[in-house]
Amino acid sequence: MTLELTLLGGDVLRPGGLEHGGEIAIAGGLVSETAAGRVADLTGYLVLPGIVDLHGDGFERHLAPRRGAMKQMAEGVVAAEAELAANGITTAVMAQFYSWEGGLRGPEFAGQVFEGIKDVRGSLVTDLLPQLRFEIHMLEDHAGLAAKVADWQVPYVVFNDHLPHDRLAQGRKPPRLTGQALKAGRNPEVHWQMLKDMHARRDEVPGRLDALCRELAALDVRLGSHDDQTSEDRAVWRGRGARIAEFPETLEAAEAARAAGDPVILGSPNVVRGGSHKGNASAVELIAMGLCDALASDYHYPSPRRAALMLERSGLMDLASAWRLVSDGPAQVLGLTDRGRLETGKRADIVVLNKETQRVAATLSGGRVSYMSGDVATRFLA
């Protein structure tokens, strides 16, 4: 059941900027042009568009809290949705690996995750969208992948390559190989041989990827690449129809994406930390150069809110521009034109922040409450 409510007195972030002591009405799950239902006083609060998180894997700890404890996927998805809502996220892309790395990244686990999302997403308030992150050197899996994507109802596929090619070319074992093998349930020598075999067949990968991308495009699946390093990388992926550049690692790759009109996604933890934990390009510097269309949670759900507010406090952007990177920007990348802004006729996706603490006080997705805590609850319920 959706709310019919008029929110008064809060500072409302409209597309044109912040409206102090504003008014916003909700009816039928949408932002209404006229007052609706009873009034809730939100004086002292910020009323912002709900966060659209277009890449996050922070749900892993909910789905597999201990190694081997992977039996209740649906319950894990429900728990993850609660954390998403508590962080102001109203639409969440749940990014799941399909990788030779095995364990939580293996194909079997991926299938369980996607089935779990499919089972419960219709009963939850937050809009959950599955994303498959495919390791491109898994040549034996290329042929059947499109059928699996269709069955799992996955609308968004991103391509990864985590093989340590430099080490493999030198015949040297990568660091932490034994631990990685044991996590995947493999003998370390078997794991090492598997890596060498995949590396040896690397010349087969481009042609197979071309065919796979054509299959996925025929299903209207959105495609992206992950961790581009050069302008050539971006050009190759663009040629396959993978137009979204997730987390480009260099200025060169980000500039190439922008020049071609490809959306650039950066990690909000990179902003919060003040730089990449891997030594890649600084998200703040790329944002300052206008090379970012959207910020994603990556591995930490509180970070989109924190990153947007930090960008505003730093003076680099006003609040409307900074918040657009976590709301309207990602919605546009995903083709979700019905959300991301607080304007008449759009989905009533709203996050309410305490102005003093800047913590999430309430989250509404499609006009339904997904999270509410503390004093703000009395204002909604009074």
C-alpha positions in Angstrom: 0.0 0.0 0.0 1.4 3.4 -1.0 1.1 6.5 1.2 -1.0 9.5 0.4 0.8 12.3 2.2 2.0 15.9 2.0 5.4 16.6 3.4 5.8 20.2 4.6 8.6 22.3 6.0 11.6 20.3 4.9 14.3 21.5 2.5 13.3 19.7 -0.7 15.9 19.1 -3.4 14.1 19.8 -6.7 15.8 19.6 -10.1 16.5 23.3 -10.0 18.0 23.4 -6.5 17.1 23.3 -2.9 13.7 24.6 -1.9 13.8 25.7 1.7 10.7 25.0 3.8 9.2 23.2 0.8 6.3 21.0 0.1 6.1 17.7 -1.7 3.0 15.5 -2.1 2.8 11.7 -2.6 -0.1 9.8 -4.1 -0.4 6.5 -6.0 3.3 5.9 -5.6 4.2 9.1 -7.5 5.1 12.7 -6.7 1.8 14.5 -6.9 1.1 18.0 -8.4 -1.4 18.8 -5.7 -1.6 18.2 -1.9 -2.6 14.7 -0.9 -3.7 13.0 2.3 -2.7 14.3 5.6 0.3 16.5 6.4 3.6 15.5 7.9 5.9 18.3 9.2 9.5 17.7 8.2 11.0 20.9 9.4 14.7 20.2 10.2 15.0 17.6 7.6 16.4 17.3 4.0 14.0 15.7 1.5 16.1 14.3 -1.4 15.5 11.9 -4.4 16.1 8.3 -3.4 19.6 6.9 -4.2 19.9 4.7 -7.3 22.8 2.4 -6.8 23.9 1.0 -10.1 26.6 -1.4 -8.8 27.0 -2.9 -5.4 28.2 -6.2 -4.0 27.9 -5.3 -0.3 25.2 -7.9 0.0 27.7 -10.8 0.1 27.9 -10.9 3.9 24.1 -11.2 4.1 23.9 -14.1 1.7 26.9 -16.0 3.0 27.7 -14.8 6.6 30.1 -17.8 7.1 31.9 -20.0 4.6 29.5 -22.7 3.6 26.5 -21.0 5.1 24.7 -20.3 1.8 21.5 -22.2 2.3 18.9 -19.4 2.7 19.5 -17.0 -0.3 16.0 -15.5 -0.1 16.5 -14.6 3.5 19.9 -13.1 2.7 18.3 -10.9 0.0 15.7 -9.7 2.5 18.4 -8.8 5.0 20.4 -7.0 2.3 17.4 -5.0 1.3 17.0 -3.7 4.8 20.6 -2.4 4.8 20.0 -0.8 1.4 16.9 1.0 2.7 18.7 2.1 5.8 21.2 3.9 3.6 18.7 5.7 1.5 18.9 3.4 -1.5 15.6 3.0 -3.3 16.8 1.2 -6.4 19.8 -1.2 -6.1 21.7 -3.1 -8.7 23.0 -6.2 -7.0 26.3 -7.1 -8.7 27.1 -10.8 -8.6 30.3 -12.4 -10.0 30.2 -15.3 -12.4 33.9 -16.3 -12.1 36.5 -19.0 -12.2 37.5 -17.7 -8.8 34.8 -19.9 -7.3 33.2 -19.7 -3.9 31.0 -16.6 -3.5 32.1 -15.7 -7.1 31.5 -19.1 -8.7 28.8 -19.9 -11.3 26.9 -22.2 -8.8 26.7 -19.4 -6.2 25.7 -16.9 -8.9 22.7 -19.0 -9.9 21.6 -19.3 -6.3 21.8 -15.5 -5.8 19.9 -14.7 -9.0 17.2 -17.3 -8.1 17.0 -15.8 -4.6 16.5 -12.3 -6.0 13.9 -13.5 -8.4 12.0 -15.3 -5.6 11.6 -12.3 -3.3 12.1 -9.0 -5.2 8.4 -8.7 -5.9 7.6 -8.8 -2.1 10.2 -6.1 -1.2 9.9 -2.3 -1.2 13.4 -1.5 -2.6 13.6 -2.0 -6.4 16.3 -4.7 -6.8 18.0 -5.3 -10.2 20.4 -8.1 -10.7 23.7 -7.6 -12.5 26.0 -10.4 -13.7 29.7 -9.8 -13.7 31.2 -12.3 -16.2 34.8 -13.3 -16.3 35.6 -13.2 -20.0 38.2 -16.1 -20.1 35.6 -18.7 -19.0 35.3 -19.9 -22.6 33.3 -23.0 -21.8 30.5 -20.8 -20.3 30.1 -18.4 -23.2 27.7 -20.6 -25.2 25.0 -21.0 -22.6 25.3 -17.7 -20.8 22.7 -15.7 -22.7 20.1 -18.4 -21.9 21.0 -18.2 -18.2 20.8 -14.4 -18.2 17.3 -14.6 -19.7 16.2 -17.3 -17.2 17.6 -15.3 -14.2 15.9 -12.1 -15.5 19.2 -10.2 -15.5 19.0 -6.8 -17.3 22.6 -5.8 -17.0 25.9 -7.6 -17.7 29.4 -6.3 -17.1 32.6 -8.0 -18.3 35.6 -8.5 -16.0 39.1 -9.9 -16.5 40.8 -10.7 -13.2 43.4 -13.2 -14.6 46.9 -12.1 -13.5 48.2 -12.1 -17.1 51.6 -10.5 -16.3 52.4 -13.2 -13.8 51.1 -16.0 -16.0 53.1 -14.7 -19.0 56.3 -15.0 -16.8 55.3 -18.4 -15.5 55.1 -17.1 -12.0 52.4 -18.0 -9.5 50.2 -15.1 -8.4 50.2 -14.0 -4.7 47.7 -15.7 -2.5 47.1 -18.5 -5.0 46.8 -21.2 -2.3 44.2 -19.2 -0.3 42.2 -18.4 -3.4 42.2 -22.1 -4.5 41.1 -23.3 -1.1 38.3 -20.8 -1.0 37.1 -22.2 -4.3 37.4 -25.7 -3.0 40.2 -26.6 -5.4 43.6 -28.2 -5.0 46.1 -25.3 -5.4 48.0 -27.1 -8.2 44.7 -27.7 -10.1 43.8 -24.1 -9.6 47.2 -23.0 -10.9 46.9 -25.2 -14.0 43.4 -23.8 -14.7 44.8 -20.2 -14.7 47.6 -21.2 -17.1 45.1 -23.0 -19.4 42.8 -19.9 -19.5 45.7 -17.6 -20.2 47.0 -19.9 -23.0 43.6 -19.6 -24.8 43.4 -15.8 -24.5 43.5 -15.3 -28.3 40.1 -17.1 -28.6 38.4 -14.6 -26.2 37.8 -11.6 -28.5 35.8 -13.5 -31.1 33.8 -15.4 -28.5 33.0 -12.1 -26.8 31.8 -10.5 -30.0 29.3 -13.4 -30.4 28.2 -13.3 -26.8 27.6 -9.5 -26.8 25.5 -9.9 -29.9 23.4 -12.6 -28.1 22.9 -10.4 -25.1 22.1 -7.3 -27.1 19.4 -9.3 -28.8 17.9 -9.8 -25.3 18.0 -6.0 -24.7 20.5 -6.5 -21.9 22.5 -3.5 -20.9 26.3 -4.1 -21.3 29.3 -2.6 -19.7 33.0 -3.1 -19.2 34.9 -3.0 -15.9 38.3 -1.4 -15.0 39.2 -0.1 -18.5 42.8 1.1 -18.5 43.3 2.6 -21.9 41.4 4.4 -24.7 41.9 1.3 -26.8 40.1 -0.8 -24.1 37.1 1.5 -24.2 37.0 1.5 -28.0 37.0 -2.3 -28.2 34.2 -2.6 -25.7 32.2 0.2 -27.3 32.5 -1.7 -30.6 30.8 -4.7 -28.9 28.0 -2.6 -27.6 29.3 -2.4 -24.0 28.7 1.3 -23.7 28.9 1.7 -19.9 32.4 2.3 -18.4 32.5 1.0 -14.9 35.3 2.2 -12.7 37.8 3.2 -15.4 41.3 2.9 -13.8 42.9 5.8 -15.6 42.2 9.4 -16.8 42.9 8.2 -20.3 40.1 5.6 -20.2 37.6 8.0 -18.6 38.4 10.7 -21.2 37.9 8.2 -24.0 34.5 7.2 -22.6 33.4 10.8 -22.2 34.6 11.7 -25.7 32.4 8.9 -27.2 29.4 9.7 -25.0 29.7 6.5 -22.9 28.5 6.8 -19.3 31.2 6.7 -16.7 30.5 5.1 -13.3 32.9 5.7 -10.4 33.0 4.2 -6.9 31.7 6.4 -4.1 34.2 4.7 -1.6 36.9 6.2 -3.7 35.5 9.7 -3.0 35.0 9.0 0.7 38.5 7.6 1.1 40.1 10.4 -0.9 41.5 8.1 -3.5 41.5 4.5 -4.9 42.6 1.8 -2.5 44.4 0.2 -5.5 46.2 3.4 -6.6 44.0 4.0 -9.6 42.7 7.4 -10.8 41.1 9.5 -8.1 37.3 9.7 -8.4 37.3 13.3 -6.9 39.8 14.4 -9.6 37.7 12.8 -12.4 34.5 14.3 -11.0 36.2 17.8 -10.9 37.1 17.3 -14.6 33.5 16.4 -15.5 34.3 12.8 -16.2 31.6 11.1 -14.0 28.0 10.4 -14.7 27.2 8.4 -11.6 28.6 7.2 -8.3 28.0 3.6 -7.1 28.3 2.0 -3.7 30.7 -0.6 -5.0 31.3 -2.6 -1.8 29.9 -0.1 0.9 26.3 0.9 0.9 26.6 4.1 3.1 29.1 5.6 0.7 26.9 7.1 -2.0 25.2 9.3 0.5 28.4 10.2 2.2 30.2 10.9 -1.1 27.5 13.2 -2.4 27.5 15.2 0.9 31.3 15.4 1.0 31.4 16.8 -2.6 28.9 19.5 -1.6 30.8 20.3 1.7 34.1 20.5 -0.2 32.7 23.3 -2.4 33.5 21.2 -5.5 29.7 21.0 -6.4 26.5 22.3 -5.1 24.1 19.9 -3.5 21.9 19.5 -6.6 24.9 18.6 -8.8 26.5 16.3 -6.2 23.2 14.4 -5.4 22.5 14.0 -9.1 25.5 11.6 -9.2 23.7 9.2 -6.9 20.1 9.7 -8.1 19.2 11.1 -11.5 22.6 10.3 -13.0 22.5 6.5 -12.4 18.8 6.4 -13.2 19.7 7.8 -16.7 22.5 5.3 -17.1 20.1 2.4 -16.4 17.4 3.9 -18.7 15.0 4.4 -15.7 13.4 7.6 -16.7 10.6 7.3 -14.1 12.9 8.1 -11.1 15.9 10.1 -9.9 14.2 13.5 -9.5 11.5 14.9 -7.2 9.1 16.2 -9.8 5.5 15.6 -10.7 4.7 12.2 -12.2 8.0 10.6 -11.2 8.2 7.7 -8.7 8.0 8.8 -5.1 11.5 7.6 -4.3 12.6 9.7 -1.4 15.3 9.8 1.3 14.8 12.0 4.3 18.0 13.1 6.1 18.4 14.7 9.5 19.9 18.2 8.6 22.1 18.2 11.7 23.5 14.7 11.6 22.9 14.0 7.8 21.9 10.5 8.8 19.1 8.7 7.0 15.8 9.2 8.9 13.4 7.7 6.4 13.4 6.1 3.0 10.4 5.7 0.6 10.5 3.7 -2.6 7.6 4.1 -4.9 5.6 5.8 -2.2 6.1 2.9 0.3 8.2 3.1 3.4 11.2 0.9 3.3 13.0 2.4 6.3 12.1 4.8 9.1 13.8 5.4 12.5 13.7 7.8 15.4 11.9 11.1 15.8 10.9 11.3 12.1 8.6 8.4 12.6 6.4 10.4 15.0 6.0 13.0 12.3 4.8 10.6 9.8 2.6 8.7 12.2 1.1 11.6 14.2 
